[in-house]
Amino acid sequence: MYSIEYINSLTGDNIMNAKEIDTLFDIKKNRAKGDCLFESLSQSLNNGKMDFHENIRKEICNFYKVFDETSDYETDSIE
């Protein structure tokens, strides 16, 4: 991942500095036991609550089961 300073140097523009970016985000803690992606999605969608992470994970996994069956890409594709 590239730093904002690096991107600014490439574009010649001052997009945002690190302190400005930090004001756009909040740090939310979760258990970080393998389901942290789903817990963070649940927190974002449910006012900070992780209660729905199992449902989110189940729905995404079910989607990929169907997606995989209907795909028309080659087996060794990276798509």
ROBA-966897 format. One line per 3 residues: their letters; for each residue x, y, z of C-alpha. Coordinates in nm, 3 decimals, decimal comma, always signed. Layout:
N
a) X/Y/Z ~ ...
//
This chain:
79
mys) +0,000/+0,000/+0,000 ~ +0,127/+0,344/-0,086 ~ +0,140/+0,636/+0,153
iey) -0,045/+0,960/+0,086 ~ +0,292/+1,135/+0,068 ~ +0,402/+0,899/-0,211
ins) +0,078/+0,949/-0,406 ~ +0,107/+1,326/-0,363 ~ +0,462/+1,315/-0,500
ltg) +0,346/+1,126/-0,811 ~ +0,052/+1,350/-0,888 ~ +0,210/+1,678/-0,787
dni) -0,108/+1,747/-0,590 ~ -0,161/+1,762/-0,219 ~ -0,460/+1,527/-0,192
mna) -0,473/+1,486/+0,186 ~ -0,220/+1,445/+0,458 ~ -0,222/+1,160/+0,710
kei) -0,377/+1,372/+0,988 ~ -0,666/+1,475/+0,761 ~ -0,728/+1,112/+0,666
dtl) -0,730/+1,006/+1,032 ~ -1,024/+1,242/+1,094 ~ -1,233/+1,047/+0,840
fdi) -1,216/+0,714/+1,022 ~ -1,292/+0,567/+1,361 ~ -1,107/+0,270/+1,502
kkn) -1,348/-0,006/+1,604 ~ -1,214/-0,294/+1,806 ~ -1,331/-0,649/+1,756
rak) -1,221/-0,992/+1,873 ~ -0,989/-1,054/+1,574 ~ -1,035/-1,431/+1,591
gdc) -1,079/-1,509/+1,223 ~ -1,415/-1,342/+1,171 ~ -1,282/-0,988/+1,198
lfe) -1,390/-0,896/+0,842 ~ -1,748/-1,003/+0,911 ~ -1,744/-0,847/+1,257
sls) -1,627/-0,515/+1,112 ~ -1,898/-0,531/+0,844 ~ -2,156/-0,596/+1,114
qsl) -2,025/-0,304/+1,319 ~ -2,044/-0,074/+1,017 ~ -2,395/-0,179/+0,921
nng) -2,545/-0,213/+1,271 ~ -2,442/+0,092/+1,475 ~ -2,127/-0,068/+1,618
kmd) -2,284/-0,403/+1,709 ~ -2,115/-0,729/+1,607 ~ -2,432/-0,931/+1,667
fhe) -2,496/-1,001/+1,300 ~ -2,150/-1,111/+1,185 ~ -2,252/-1,478/+1,164
nir) -2,551/-1,393/+0,943 ~ -2,336/-1,175/+0,718 ~ -2,078/-1,452/+0,682
kei) -2,346/-1,712/+0,606 ~ -2,510/-1,492/+0,340 ~ -2,179/-1,415/+0,170
cnf) -2,080/-1,783/+0,171 ~ -2,420/-1,882/+0,029 ~ -2,382/-1,620/-0,243
ykv) -2,045/-1,762/-0,346 ~ -2,186/-2,114/-0,365 ~ -2,441/-1,994/-0,621
fde) -2,193/-1,761/-0,792 ~ -1,946/-2,045/-0,839 ~ -2,209/-2,273/-0,994
tsd) -2,319/-2,014/-1,250 ~ -1,976/-1,883/-1,342 ~ -1,849/-1,905/-1,696
yet) -1,480/-1,847/-1,628 ~ -1,212/-2,110/-1,682 ~ -1,126/-2,333/-1,385
dsi) -0,768/-2,205/-1,363 ~ -0,872/-1,841/-1,403 ~ -0,782/-1,585/-1,138
e) -1,115/-1,402/-1,178
//
